[in-house]
């Protein structure tokens, strides 16, 4: 895997994390909401866990345990990166046929409301579904959305 695609995977994950609508209606159907919450929590907390694991051993003057503390610190720092990596991979995944049909139905409902949007994709991915869901929650009324939720 090239370095460029490695970095793009993380950028795609960050963009997908921002794009996905975190709504209680979607939580039972998609794991994204749980992954996003855990990743955001990890971004806030894991640097402190990593620093504490190393600094505690240094303050106790326990030189023998510093290598293990560094491994624990690296693991703690990798957890949010794993979430972002998963989200980046998920955003590029093609929707299964049932979700692709749902994407097309949502597209039609949003188009019927007269809102300009990008052309429909023949093989939509999860990132297109995320943007369509975000647009639907923002611009369609609740009675229209009741059919799906």
Helices and strands as residue ranges (DSSP letters): H 3-19, H 24-27, H 32-59, G 63-65, H 66-91, H 97-112, H 126-139, H 142-145
